[in-house]
């Protein structure tokens, strides 16, 4: 496995000449997310509790039907970018088609991870929540690479794949904290930071996958 600085360098090389393109894509995702949450935000800041309560269910539905497909599309996009795969016209539509085939797995996996992280976090004073979040960090990429996989199997594969690598992923994520703090001062910076982090994680996934698959195939055999 490589160091955090090496993964960041690989991400910068991958994004070279395309930073603004993916910053605009991130802006689109943020804008759609804000629109989906607009009723809840209006209710909270306007003191309209009835609107806030009524819109919370709508916001949840929109998150599942709109935000989740876009997030999944980003995982597809950045992994394809790292693999230097061809990006044909209409590829965004294809990503949505891919999500339609896997949306149940993606959503169920997300719900299971949230439940596990919350329960473990309460018991272990959030230390366990961090560990399990890292253990399941590869789930979106695994679902992308294995159409039709079940949610439990995706969680299992991520947990097995991340054995001995959780600290490395933690250090990789931690290495972006300086940029994140700067982005808190100038929020627009997140538009470039998000692709930077996603691409670095995609490179990380490629390495842990390459290490995991031969061992897994030997065991299965």
Secondary structure in CASP SS format (residue, H / E / C, confidence):
PFRMAT SS
TARGET T0000
AUTHOR 0000-0000-0000
METHOD secondary structure of the structure
MODEL  1
X C 1.00
X C 1.00
X C 1.00
X H 1.00
X H 1.00
X H 1.00
X H 1.00
X H 1.00
X H 1.00
X H 1.00
X H 1.00
X H 1.00
X H 1.00
X H 1.00
X H 1.00
X C 1.00
X C 1.00
X C 1.00
X H 1.00
X H 1.00
X H 1.00
X H 1.00
X H 1.00
X H 1.00
X H 1.00
X H 1.00
X H 1.00
X H 1.00
X H 1.00
X H 1.00
X H 1.00
X H 1.00
X H 1.00
X H 1.00
X H 1.00
X H 1.00
X H 1.00
X H 1.00
X H 1.00
X H 1.00
X H 1.00
X H 1.00
X H 1.00
X H 1.00
X H 1.00
X C 1.00
X C 1.00
X C 1.00
X H 1.00
X H 1.00
X H 1.00
X H 1.00
X H 1.00
X H 1.00
X H 1.00
X H 1.00
X H 1.00
X H 1.00
X H 1.00
X H 1.00
X H 1.00
X H 1.00
X H 1.00
X H 1.00
X H 1.00
X H 1.00
X H 1.00
X H 1.00
X H 1.00
X H 1.00
X H 1.00
X H 1.00
X H 1.00
X H 1.00
X H 1.00
X H 1.00
X H 1.00
X H 1.00
X H 1.00
X H 1.00
X H 1.00
X H 1.00
X C 1.00
X C 1.00
X C 1.00
X C 1.00
X C 1.00
X C 1.00
X C 1.00
X C 1.00
X H 1.00
X H 1.00
X H 1.00
X H 1.00
X H 1.00
X H 1.00
X H 1.00
X H 1.00
X H 1.00
X H 1.00
X H 1.00
X H 1.00
X H 1.00
X H 1.00
X H 1.00
X H 1.00
X H 1.00
X H 1.00
X H 1.00
X H 1.00
X H 1.00
X H 1.00
X H 1.00
X H 1.00
X H 1.00
X H 1.00
X H 1.00
X H 1.00
X H 1.00
X H 1.00
X H 1.00
X H 1.00
X H 1.00
X H 1.00
X C 1.00
X C 1.00
X H 1.00
X H 1.00
X H 1.00
X H 1.00
X H 1.00
X H 1.00
X H 1.00
X H 1.00
X H 1.00
X C 1.00
X C 1.00
X C 1.00
X H 1.00
X H 1.00
X H 1.00
X H 1.00
X H 1.00
X H 1.00
X H 1.00
X C 1.00
X C 1.00
X C 1.00
X C 1.00
X C 1.00
X H 1.00
X H 1.00
X H 1.00
X H 1.00
X H 1.00
X H 1.00
X H 1.00
X H 1.00
X H 1.00
X H 1.00
X H 1.00
X C 1.00
X C 1.00
X C 1.00
X C 1.00
X H 1.00
X H 1.00
X H 1.00
X H 1.00
X H 1.00
X H 1.00
X H 1.00
X H 1.00
X H 1.00
X C 1.00
X C 1.00
X H 1.00
X H 1.00
X H 1.00
X H 1.00
X H 1.00
X H 1.00
X H 1.00
X H 1.00
X H 1.00
X C 1.00
X H 1.00
X H 1.00
X H 1.00
X H 1.00
X H 1.00
X H 1.00
X H 1.00
X H 1.00
X H 1.00
X H 1.00
X H 1.00
X H 1.00
X H 1.00
X H 1.00
X H 1.00
X H 1.00
X H 1.00
X H 1.00
X H 1.00
X H 1.00
X H 1.00
X H 1.00
X H 1.00
X H 1.00
X H 1.00
X H 1.00
X H 1.00
X H 1.00
X H 1.00
X H 1.00
X H 1.00
X H 1.00
X H 1.00
X H 1.00
X C 1.00
END
